[in-house]
Structures are given as C-alpha cells and as structure tokens.
Amino acid sequence: MAITGKWIWVPLYVILAGLLFWRCGWRRAIVMLLGIALTITLADQLCASWLRPLVGRMRPADPANPLSAMVVTVNGYCPGSKSFPSCHAANTFALATFLSLAMKWRPMTWFLFIWATIVCWSRLYLGVHHPGDILVGAAIGSAIAAGVYLAASKIKWGKRGAVSAAALLLFVGADAQKFEWGGEFAAIFDNREGDAHHTAAQTFFLTRLAPEIGLSFNHGRHRVMGGVCYTQPIGCEWDGHRVSPTLYYRYKGKHFSGSMGMFPRRQLLRPLPEYIVSDSTRYFQNNLRGALLQYQSRRGYFEFLCDWRGMQTDTRREAFAVILTGEYRKKLFRAGGLAMLNHLAKVKNAPDDQYVVDNMIVNAGVGLDLTSLLSAWGNWKQLRIDAGVLASLTRDRADSRWLNATGLRTELTAEFWRLKLKNVSWTGNRPLFPLYSKFGYQLSEGEAFYEAKWYNRTEISGLLLQWRNIVNLRAELDFHLTPGDFMFYQRILLSVTI
C-alpha cells in the first residue's frame, strides 16, 4: 500500500528536482519542470477523464467483476474508478521518460525506469489493474513525455529562456527589457431576422475595448502581457457590460510559438470554424483561457489548444476543450483537419441528477488553393475549395449512450478586390450537436444550426475601409438555411488592432 500511496514519494520528487537543477542548470530546469507538469497533466487527464469512461473496464478486485473471486485484496482496497488504462503507470512512466531525456544520465535512467516498474507492479499486486492496463498506461505516458520534451527542446530559449511567468522577469537582468503596449477596439452590429428555430431573432450592437501592456525581452521572443477586455452593449448605458481579465505569457520563435494564460483569439494561426465557435461567442468571449502551442512552416502549420472555459464551483460546471488543428500544403494541394475533445463536468457537490457529458468532433479533409493561379489577375485575393468528413460523438453519462453523427462539410472561399464570398455546407446522417437542446452553449459553443441534419451558410461581404493592418471596416450579409428554418443576418464589423 505504501508504494502506491500519493505522498510516500514526495521526498524522492524533491531529490529529483534538485538533481534536475544540478544537471541542467536552473534556467533550463525551470523549463523542464513546466514540461513535466504539462506532461503529467495530459497523461493523467487523457487516461482518467477520457479513456477510462470510454472503455469502462472494471478493476480485477471490483466485486461486480466475475474475476474478483480469484483476486486477493490488501485490506479490502479497491478504488471505485475504472481500470483501463492505469493512471499510475501513465504518470510514473511519463515522469521517468521526461527526466531521462532531460538529464541524459544513464544511472538515473536505470533508476527511474526501475522505480516506475516497481510502482506499476504494486498496482498488479493490489489487484486493482490488469497487466494490459499497466502496459497501455506506460505507453501513453512515455509517448506524451517524449512529445512534450521534443517540442520543448526545439524551442530556442536563448541565454535567459527559462522565463515562464512575469515574476521571473526580476531575475533576467542581462536581457534588454522593453515596454510593450497594444490591444484591440471593435464595434459590432448584427441584426438577425428569420424563423428563429435554432437561434433567436435579435440584434447585437456592442463595442469592445481590449488594451494590453507588458514587457518583452530577448528581442521580443518572450512577452508577458496584462490588460482587460471590456464589452459594452450600445443603447443601455452601463447595463449588460462585461469586464474580463487578459493576462498571459507569449513565446514567439521562428517556427514554434505558444501562449499560456488568458490570451486573445487573434493569436490563433487560423480562426476556429463555425462548428467550434459561433459568431455570438466571438462577440462576448474575446479571450481563450488555457494554453496554446503552435508550429508553422512553409509546408503548413499545427496548433494545440486547451481552452479551459469553466472552473468548477458550487454553481459553475467544469468545462474545457482540447483542440488540435493542422494543415499540410504542397503547391495547390491542402490536407488537414481538426480534432476536439470537449468535456462538461459537474458543479461541486452536484445533485444526483447531474452527470458528466463527453463530446468529440473530428473534421478531416482536403482542399485546393487556386489563388496562385489567379495572381496575374491583380484583384484576386483568394480562391479556395475544401471538402471533408465532419463527425461527432456525444454522450450524456446519465444513460451512457453514445450518439454519433457523420457527414460531409464543404467550404468555398472567393475574394476579389473588396468583395468576399464564403459558403459552408454540412450534410449528415444525424445532427452534429444532438444534445444542444439540453445543454446549449455549456457544451457546444459552435453555431446552433448544427443541431439540424443539414445546414448551409452563405456570407457575402464588402470591405468598406482598410488602413494598413490596423483598421478594417466590413459590411456583410449572411444567409443561414436548415430544414424548416431560414435566418438572415445583416452585419457591420469594425476592428482596430494596434
């Protein structure tokens, strides 16, 4: 029991941290400690929050398991959670793999993997895991550790690259620090008319001001910024206003970039599609909350985003989404997609009739970017066609029944001179958001029209005013069509970014 306890290994962890500082130096060690924290968080959440509920394998010692009669327990010990995969195996092998790669010290590598094996053996001895649980957990933890370490080691941190938070700026005296300021102003008019079966016929008229100040160092590679995002509806004086914090660390390298904290959506390499984020969500939630890792080159890009949109309280349900997006480019050809794991948990001290809800969305497709063929026509700015599979898998654990939807999504974008046409179409065997009527934006922040089996959106817009990359004023007409529902949006969108 002692070997598998939570606190028995704390002295070892302290010794390992000291050895990490001794082997790597304090600056690199701080970065490695952040990497370890991210690695274990990913491994633990993937196993505990996603794979265990999905597989639902009982522990060997579980009285409901027919095998329990052949299992000898220790003091009746048997956790109530599911068995596959083992979080202990994932976490210990994640730590062992990451530290082995970071320290590059053979005796320590042997020690770490022997220690991880002993911890895993203790889980088998206690009768709380099958051998397959251990093997898969160890593989998951090792793979995540190797991936996070590889990403961290590719980043050129420079002499003072161990800075991970604003407080560390106090210790980075050798690098030139520079005062930074910037932000965004937006004015939005959005009048919506129509049948209003999926979204209300209403008018949004609001302004948003999001100033930022902070410090950058190492020639702008590292940046710590803070500010507020103030959203104010027009026509109601102070009523309905919202003020939310902006506070983040930003790293920007040649290929790799990343942010952590509460940072603006404009940092994304490509805006999230309408089935992930609706227009209304963009209006009132300007910031992403969590972590962002990006890679880009002339061949394409990759983004990892964890958006923690709800911290658990007595009245608020825990909610977060993990999103992977990417695209590969070769001449005119494009291939890529998006995958999202979406989780809606309970409030603290939840009532008996409240359950966790799981949601997954995958979009994989190919496309053609014909813009370069039209370069001789100076006024053509973009012509692109994309098509792919868009599917979802949703479960309310109240009945543990998975609801799946699979369909085809196409997108056409054409931009000529100051005019732009964009058409998105989706056709599926079932609604992409089957539980939207029950949970709404708590679960799915995308457009409500996806609770229908098919949906078509056509945008026609004109650029009225543009000054450099700072001022942009656009007028737009949007047509939304689903079975038995038609909505017509008239929008005027102003953005000033500095």
TABELWO-V453208 format. One record per residue. N is the residue number from 1. RES is the residue in one letter. NEAR is the number of other C-alpha atoms within 12 Angstrom. Layout:
BEGIN
N	RES	NEAR
N	RES	NEAR
END
This chain:
BEGIN
1	M	22
2	A	14
3	I	22
4	T	26
5	G	16
6	K	15
7	W	13
8	I	14
9	W	18
10	V	13
11	P	12
12	L	15
13	Y	22
14	V	15
15	I	14
16	L	30
17	A	28
18	G	20
19	L	23
20	L	30
21	F	23
22	W	18
23	R	22
24	C	25
25	G	22
26	W	23
27	R	25
28	R	30
29	A	30
30	I	28
31	V	33
32	M	39
33	L	35
34	L	25
35	G	33
36	I	40
37	A	23
38	L	33
39	T	37
40	I	39
41	T	26
42	L	31
43	A	39
44	D	33
45	Q	30
46	L	29
47	C	36
48	A	28
49	S	31
50	W	31
51	L	27
52	R	26
53	P	28
54	L	28
55	V	19
56	G	22
57	R	25
58	M	30
59	R	36
60	P	35
61	A	34
62	D	29
63	P	22
64	A	15
65	N	20
66	P	13
67	L	18
68	S	22
69	A	14
70	M	13
71	V	24
72	V	20
73	T	25
74	V	18
75	N	10
76	G	16
77	Y	22
78	C	29
79	P	21
80	G	17
81	S	25
82	K	31
83	S	38
84	F	36
85	P	43
86	S	45
87	C	42
88	H	43
89	A	45
90	A	41
91	N	43
92	T	42
93	F	43
94	A	41
95	L	45
96	A	40
97	T	42
98	F	43
99	L	43
100	S	31
101	L	30
102	A	37
103	M	30
104	K	19
105	W	20
106	R	14
107	P	13
108	M	24
109	T	23
110	W	17
111	F	20
112	L	29
113	F	27
114	I	18
115	W	26
116	A	34
117	T	28
118	I	22
119	V	34
120	C	37
121	W	28
122	S	27
123	R	39
124	L	33
125	Y	25
126	L	30
127	G	35
128	V	43
129	H	39
130	H	32
131	P	24
132	G	22
133	D	35
134	I	36
135	L	27
136	V	29
137	G	40
138	A	38
139	A	28
140	I	36
141	G	40
142	S	34
143	A	26
144	I	36
145	A	40
146	A	30
147	G	24
148	V	36
149	Y	32
150	L	20
151	A	28
152	A	36
153	S	22
154	K	17
155	I	27
156	K	23
157	W	30
158	G	23
159	K	21
160	R	30
161	G	36
162	A	35
163	V	36
164	S	33
165	A	30
166	A	25
167	A	13
168	L	23
169	L	27
170	L	16
171	F	18
172	V	25
173	G	15
174	A	14
175	D	22
176	A	19
177	Q	23
178	K	21
179	F	18
180	E	22
181	W	20
182	G	22
183	G	31
184	E	32
185	F	30
186	A	34
187	A	32
188	I	34
189	F	30
190	D	30
191	N	25
192	R	27
193	E	25
194	G	24
195	D	21
196	A	21
197	H	22
198	H	29
199	T	32
200	A	22
201	A	20
202	Q	19
203	T	23
204	F	31
205	F	28
206	L	33
207	T	33
208	R	35
209	L	35
210	A	39
211	P	30
212	E	30
213	I	24
214	G	28
215	L	33
216	S	30
217	F	35
218	N	27
219	H	22
220	G	25
221	R	33
222	H	41
223	R	39
224	V	38
225	M	35
226	G	32
227	G	28
228	V	29
229	C	33
230	Y	31
231	T	33
232	Q	28
233	P	27
234	I	20
235	G	14
236	C	12
237	E	11
238	W	15
239	D	12
240	G	18
241	H	20
242	R	22
243	V	22
244	S	26
245	P	26
246	T	32
247	L	32
248	Y	35
249	Y	38
250	R	35
251	Y	38
252	K	29
253	G	27
254	K	18
255	H	23
256	F	29
257	S	35
258	G	37
259	S	39
260	M	37
261	G	30
262	M	33
263	F	40
264	P	41
265	R	31
266	R	22
267	Q	28
268	L	30
269	L	26
270	R	20
271	P	21
272	L	32
273	P	29
274	E	27
275	Y	38
276	I	40
277	V	29
278	S	25
279	D	30
280	S	28
281	T	26
282	R	26
283	Y	32
284	F	33
285	Q	31
286	N	36
287	N	38
288	L	39
289	R	31
290	G	32
291	A	37
292	L	40
293	L	37
294	Q	36
295	Y	32
296	Q	26
297	S	19
298	R	14
299	R	19
300	G	24
301	Y	28
302	F	33
303	E	34
304	F	33
305	L	38
306	C	35
307	D	36
308	W	29
309	R	33
310	G	27
311	M	21
312	Q	19
313	T	15
314	D	14
315	T	15
316	R	18
317	R	28
318	E	27
319	A	33
320	F	35
321	A	37
322	V	36
323	I	36
324	L	34
325	T	36
326	G	33
327	E	30
328	Y	26
329	R	21
330	K	18
331	K	17
332	L	21
333	F	22
334	R	26
335	A	28
336	G	29
337	G	33
338	L	35
339	A	33
340	M	35
341	L	35
342	N	40
343	H	39
344	L	38
345	A	35
346	K	30
347	V	22
348	K	17
349	N	16
350	A	18
351	P	13
352	D	11
353	D	13
354	Q	19
355	Y	24
356	V	31
357	V	39
358	D	41
359	N	44
360	M	38
361	I	36
362	V	34
363	N	37
364	A	30
365	G	29
366	V	28
367	G	28
368	L	27
369	D	27
370	L	24
371	T	24
372	S	18
373	L	17
374	L	19
375	S	15
376	A	10
377	W	15
378	G	14
379	N	17
380	W	22
381	K	24
382	Q	27
383	L	29
384	R	29
385	I	28
386	D	32
387	A	28
388	G	28
389	V	29
390	L	39
391	A	36
392	S	38
393	L	32
394	T	37
395	R	33
396	D	29
397	R	23
398	A	14
399	D	14
400	S	18
401	R	18
402	W	21
403	L	26
404	N	25
405	A	33
406	T	30
407	G	30
408	L	30
409	R	36
410	T	32
411	E	31
412	L	27
413	T	30
414	A	28
415	E	27
416	F	23
417	W	18
418	R	23
419	L	24
420	K	29
421	L	29
422	K	29
423	N	31
424	V	31
425	S	34
426	W	37
427	T	31
428	G	29
429	N	23
430	R	26
431	P	32
432	L	41
433	F	43
434	P	36
435	L	31
436	Y	28
437	S	20
438	K	15
439	F	27
440	G	22
441	Y	27
442	Q	30
443	L	38
444	S	41
445	E	35
446	G	29
447	E	33
448	A	42
449	F	43
450	Y	48
451	E	36
452	A	32
453	K	29
454	W	32
455	Y	37
456	N	34
457	R	33
458	T	28
459	E	30
460	I	30
461	S	29
462	G	25
463	L	24
464	L	19
465	L	20
466	Q	18
467	W	15
468	R	11
469	N	13
470	I	18
471	V	21
472	N	26
473	L	28
474	R	29
475	A	28
476	E	29
477	L	29
478	D	31
479	F	29
480	H	37
481	L	33
482	T	30
483	P	20
484	G	17
485	D	26
486	F	26
487	M	31
488	F	29
489	Y	33
490	Q	28
491	R	29
492	I	30
493	L	33
494	L	31
495	S	30
496	V	27
497	T	26
498	I	22
END
